[in-house]
Amino acid sequence: DIYAYAPHQDKLRKNAEAIGFTACGSMEELLGAADTVVMACKPYQIEAVLEENRGALAGKALISIAAGWDYARYEPMVDERTRVQFIMPNTPAMVGEGVMLFEETNSLEAEERQELMDMFSALGLVEEIPTHLMGIVGTLTGCGPAFIDLVIEALGDAGVKYGVPRAQAYALVSQMILGNAKLQLETGEHPGVLKDNVCSPAGTTIRGVAALERAGLRAAFLDAVDGIME
C-alpha cells in the first residue's frame, strides 16, 4: 500500500483518486502507516521535517530523493534506528526510461534494499554509484535532460527555419535522439565511431560537425558541467 502526505490537501486527494494511493491528512498519520518513507519535499524543508519527526522515523527506512541530501548529511540528523538510502532519479522516470542512482553508502538491510531497487527498476535503469561519484553522475543524468532538451529545441528551430512544422520537427528530432541512444547502448560502439559512420568524406554531415566544433559545442558541455559542479 502507498500512503502520501502533502500540505496542499486538495491536490493530494485529486492525485490519490487518479493514481490510486491513500492520502493522509497529516505527517503523523503517514508515519503511523508507513514502514518506508520517501522524502520528496524541497531540500530547504528537509531539516525542519526531520527535526519535527525524528522519533516517529525511528525504525523506518528513510529514502532521500532530494539533491545534495546524501547519507552523510542525513546520518547525524536521524535516530540511530532509522535506515537511510539516498537515490537520485531523473525526469525520464515519468515514462519508465529514467536513471535511478543508488548511493553505495547506506544503512538499509540487504533484503529491503534489493526490494527497493526492484521497485524503482519499474521507472528505468537502476545503478549503484560510489558515494564520491554521486555528484558528477547525478549531474550527467539529472541535469543532462535539460541539456538534451536544448538540443531538441535548437534542431527543431532549424527545421522550422526551413519549413518543417514545429510539432513535427520536435517529434522527429526526439525520435532521432531516442534511436541514436538505443543504437549506442545496444552496439556498445564508441560515440565517435557512430559519428564517423554518418560522416562521408566531403559530405554534408561532416560540414555540420565542423561547424559545431568551431562553435565550441564540446567545450560548452564541459563548461556546463563545471558550472554545476563548482
Buried (B, 14 or more C-beta within 10 A) or exposed (E): EEBBBBEEBEEBBEBBEEEEBBBBEEBEBBBEEBEBBBBEBEEEEBEEBBEEBEEBBBEBBBBBBBBEBBBEBBEEBBBEEBBBBBBBBBEBBEEEBBBBBBBBBBBBEEEBBEBBBEEBEEBBBBEEBEBEEBBEBBBBBBBBBEEEEEEBBEBBEEBBEEEBEEEEBBEBBBEEBEEBEEEBEEEEBEEEEEBBEEBEEEEEEBEEBEEEEEEEEEEEEEEBBEEBEE
